[in-house]
Amino acid sequence: MHVRSDDQCPSVHVCCSIVPSCGRRGERARILGDMTGHDPLIRDARPDERDAVLGVTLAAYEEYAATMPEPLWTGYRQHLLATLDTEGPVERIVAERVGAIVGSVLLFPPSTKAYGTAAVSVDCPEVRLLAVPPRARGQGVGAALMEECARRARRAGAPALGLHTTDMMRAAVRMYERLGYVRAPESDFVPAKGLLVKGFRLALHR
């Protein structure tokens, strides 16, 4: 599943979610707004920030432990941890404010075995695990991270940017729709009984 919106709930990029683009080093981070007003700095995560990103992600998704059946939450949490540990061409992007990580997101390349199964094929870059903890919501952090993912995908020449989420993530879905994402039911899948993971897609116009 995927993340939490910066308004209320994380946009959960299902287990089933500015700066240097496409993982290229040497580019300067781009600041969103005036840092004197504590607007977030969107940049690539550093290798030594894995624990901080883990903490932000768990803080964003922990509320779902109370709404999911325990076995489903346990499996989902394990998926979150496994996704965060993914190696390879994954872009790890964070939002920083006053020296603290206040949000994170992962940008995955297209894959014929997305989410670890051949049943889900993703033909465009995919946003996963967008996470904004409760203390930082309602401040535009989630939207800023999503816009950075779109910027990177567009610059890489991708025609679209995808994500997956569920009906539990109502606030996240509202944010995605405000940003221009539309339903892509052809990419829906069911990772567990009673759980429909819905696909969304943003057309990237040049």
C-alpha positions in Angstrom: 0.0 0.0 0.0 1.2 3.5 -0.2 1.4 6.9 2.0 -0.1 9.3 4.1 -1.3 12.6 2.8 0.0 15.7 4.5 -3.6 16.4 5.5 -4.7 13.4 7.4 -3.9 9.8 6.4 -0.8 8.4 4.8 -1.1 7.5 1.2 -0.5 3.9 1.4 1.3 2.6 -1.6 0.3 -0.7 -1.0 2.1 -3.5 0.4 0.1 -4.7 -0.9 5.5 5.6 -1.9 13.8 20.6 -6.1 16.6 18.0 -5.6 19.0 16.0 -7.5 17.0 14.2 -10.2 17.0 10.5 -11.0 19.6 9.8 -8.3 22.2 11.9 -10.1 24.8 13.2 -7.7 26.3 16.7 -7.8 23.1 18.5 -8.4 22.0 21.1 -5.8 19.0 20.5 -3.7 16.1 22.8 -4.6 14.4 24.6 -1.8 10.6 24.9 -1.8 9.8 28.4 -0.6 11.7 30.5 1.9 13.5 28.4 4.5 13.2 31.3 7.0 9.5 30.4 7.0 10.5 26.8 7.7 9.3 25.6 4.3 10.6 22.1 3.5 13.8 21.3 1.7 13.1 18.4 -0.7 16.2 16.4 -1.4 17.7 12.9 -1.8 17.9 10.9 1.4 21.5 10.2 2.7 22.6 6.6 3.4 22.8 7.5 7.1 19.2 8.6 7.2 17.6 5.1 6.8 16.6 5.0 10.5 15.0 8.5 10.3 13.0 7.5 7.2 11.9 4.3 8.9 10.7 6.3 11.9 8.8 8.8 9.7 7.2 6.0 7.7 6.1 4.0 10.8 4.7 7.1 12.5 2.7 7.9 9.3 1.2 4.4 9.0 0.9 3.3 12.6 -2.8 4.4 12.9 -3.8 1.6 10.5 -2.9 -1.0 13.1 -6.2 0.0 14.8 -8.3 -0.3 11.6 -6.9 -3.4 10.0 -7.4 -7.0 11.2 -4.2 -7.9 13.1 -2.9 -10.5 10.6 -3.4 -8.0 7.8 -1.6 -5.2 9.7 1.2 -7.5 10.6 1.7 -8.5 6.9 1.4 -4.9 5.8 4.0 -3.7 8.4 6.4 -6.4 7.2 5.8 -5.2 3.6 6.6 -1.6 4.7 9.9 -2.7 6.2 10.8 -4.8 3.2 10.0 -2.0 0.8 12.2 0.4 2.7 15.0 -2.1 2.6 14.8 -2.5 -1.2 18.1 -2.1 -3.0 18.6 -1.1 -6.6 17.5 1.9 -8.7 15.1 3.3 -6.1 15.1 7.0 -5.5 14.7 7.9 -1.8 13.4 11.4 -1.3 12.9 13.3 1.9 11.4 16.6 3.1 13.6 18.3 5.7 12.6 21.3 7.9 14.8 22.9 10.4 17.2 19.9 10.3 14.5 17.3 10.9 13.0 14.8 8.4 9.3 15.6 8.2 8.4 13.4 5.2 9.6 10.8 2.8 8.7 9.0 -0.4 10.2 6.3 -2.7 10.2 6.6 -6.5 10.5 3.2 -8.2 11.3 2.6 -11.9 8.9 0.7 -14.2 8.8 -3.0 -13.4 7.2 -6.1 -14.9 7.1 -7.6 -11.4 5.9 -4.7 -9.3 5.1 -5.4 -5.7 7.1 -8.7 -6.0 4.6 -10.5 -8.2 4.3 -11.0 -12.0 0.6 -10.4 -11.5 1.3 -6.6 -11.2 3.1 -5.0 -14.1 3.9 -1.3 -13.9 4.9 0.4 -17.1 5.7 3.8 -15.7 7.6 5.1 -12.6 5.7 4.4 -9.4 5.4 6.4 -6.2 5.4 4.3 -3.0 5.4 4.8 0.7 4.7 8.5 0.8 4.8 9.2 4.5 4.2 12.4 6.5 3.8 11.9 10.3 0.9 13.5 12.1 3.0 16.4 13.5 3.9 17.6 10.0 0.6 17.2 8.2 -1.5 20.0 6.7 1.7 22.0 5.8 2.1 20.9 2.1 4.8 18.4 2.8 3.1 15.5 1.0 2.2 17.6 -2.0 5.7 18.8 -2.3 7.1 15.3 -2.2 4.6 14.2 -4.9 5.4 17.1 -7.1 9.1 16.3 -6.9 8.4 12.7 -8.0 6.5 14.0 -11.0 9.3 16.4 -11.8 11.8 13.6 -11.8 9.7 11.3 -13.8 8.9 14.0 -16.4 12.6 14.8 -16.7 13.4 11.1 -17.2 11.0 11.1 -20.2 8.2 9.1 -18.6 4.8 9.6 -20.1 3.0 9.0 -16.7 3.6 8.5 -13.0 1.7 5.8 -11.1 0.8 4.9 -7.6 -1.4 2.4 -5.7 -3.5 3.1 -2.6 -6.7 1.8 -0.8 -10.0 3.2 0.2 -8.7 3.6 3.8 -6.5 6.4 2.6 -9.3 8.9 1.9 -7.3 12.0 2.6 -4.4 10.8 0.5 -6.8 10.0 -2.4 -8.2 13.5 -2.2 -4.7 14.9 -2.4 -3.8 12.7 -5.4 -6.9 13.8 -7.2 -6.2 17.5 -6.5 -2.7 16.9 -8.1 -4.3 15.4 -11.2 -4.1 11.7 -10.6 -7.0 9.6 -12.1 -8.1 6.0 -11.6 -6.2 3.3 -13.5 -8.4 0.2 -12.7 -6.3 -1.9 -15.1 -3.5 -1.9 -12.5 -5.7 -2.8 -9.5 -4.8 -5.9 -7.6 -5.9 -7.9 -4.5 -2.9 -8.8 -2.2 -5.1 -10.3 0.5 -8.8 -11.3 0.9 -11.0 -8.3 1.2 -8.3 -5.8 0.3 -8.5 -4.0 -3.1 -5.4 -2.0 -4.0 -6.4 0.7 -6.5 -4.1 2.1 -9.2 -3.9 5.8 -10.0 -2.0 7.5 -12.8 -0.8 11.0 -13.5 -0.3 12.0 -17.2 3.0 13.9 -17.5 2.5 16.6 -20.0 5.7 18.3 -21.3 
